[in-house]
Amino acid sequence: MYYGYIIFSKNFDIYYKGFSENVTQRLLYHNENRSKYTSNKGIWELVYSKAFGTKKEALVEELRLKKLNRKSIESLIQSQ
């Protein structure tokens, strides 16, 4: 399985969107400052994830998520 996901940093009040085969492990990487774009931005929490059968589908979801504005992201998270 592959996942499109959104994580949130309360310290910086920002969202990060991505994809992974293992969301739990990926969240750990983000929190260990092992990811270039999320390092040193505080503690991240997983606020959204969606599973897909193929990598291509997850990448399409990641692209869709990255195009959303903050209001749309927050609506998506609330609708889960």
FENDA-V824123 format. One record per residue. SS is DSSP state (a for helix, b for strand, c for the rest). OMEGA is omega in degrees with one decimal (none if undefined). NEAR is the number of other C-alpha atoms within 10 Angstrom. Layout:
BEGIN
ss:SS omega:OMEGA near:NEAR
ss:SS omega:OMEGA near:NEAR
END
This chain:
BEGIN
ss:c omega:175.8 near:12
ss:b omega:-174.4 near:20
ss:b omega:164.4 near:24
ss:b omega:-175.5 near:25
ss:b omega:173.6 near:23
ss:b omega:173.1 near:24
ss:b omega:-175.7 near:20
ss:b omega:174.1 near:19
ss:b omega:177.1 near:17
ss:c omega:-177.7 near:13
ss:c omega:-177.5 near:10
ss:c omega:179.8 near:12
ss:c omega:179.6 near:9
ss:b omega:175.6 near:13
ss:b omega:173.3 near:19
ss:b omega:-179.1 near:16
ss:b omega:-179.6 near:20
ss:b omega:174.9 near:19
ss:b omega:-178.1 near:23
ss:b omega:171.6 near:20
ss:c omega:-177.4 near:16
ss:c omega:-175.0 near:11
ss:a omega:179.7 near:20
ss:a omega:178.8 near:10
ss:a omega:-179.5 near:11
ss:a omega:177.1 near:18
ss:a omega:176.8 near:19
ss:a omega:176.9 near:15
ss:a omega:179.4 near:15
ss:a omega:-177.5 near:22
ss:a omega:175.7 near:19
ss:c omega:179.7 near:15
ss:c omega:180.0 near:15
ss:c omega:178.7 near:13
ss:c omega:-174.1 near:14
ss:c omega:-171.7 near:8
ss:c omega:-177.6 near:10
ss:c omega:-177.0 near:20
ss:c omega:177.8 near:15
ss:c omega:178.2 near:14
ss:c omega:175.1 near:17
ss:c omega:-179.5 near:17
ss:c omega:179.5 near:19
ss:b omega:173.8 near:24
ss:b omega:178.3 near:16
ss:b omega:-179.0 near:16
ss:b omega:-179.7 near:16
ss:b omega:169.3 near:18
ss:b omega:179.0 near:19
ss:b omega:-176.1 near:15
ss:b omega:177.5 near:17
ss:b omega:-179.6 near:16
ss:c omega:-178.3 near:10
ss:c omega:176.9 near:12
ss:a omega:-179.2 near:16
ss:a omega:179.4 near:11
ss:a omega:179.5 near:16
ss:a omega:177.6 near:23
ss:a omega:176.3 near:18
ss:a omega:177.6 near:13
ss:a omega:177.9 near:21
ss:a omega:178.9 near:20
ss:a omega:177.7 near:15
ss:a omega:-179.7 near:12
ss:a omega:-178.0 near:19
ss:a omega:179.2 near:15
ss:a omega:-177.8 near:12
ss:c omega:172.8 near:13
ss:c omega:-174.7 near:9
ss:a omega:-179.6 near:11
ss:a omega:179.0 near:9
ss:a omega:177.6 near:12
ss:a omega:-178.2 near:19
ss:a omega:175.0 near:14
ss:a omega:178.5 near:10
ss:a omega:-180.0 near:14
ss:a omega:179.8 near:13
ss:a omega:-175.8 near:10
ss:c omega:-179.5 near:7
ss:c omega:none near:8
END
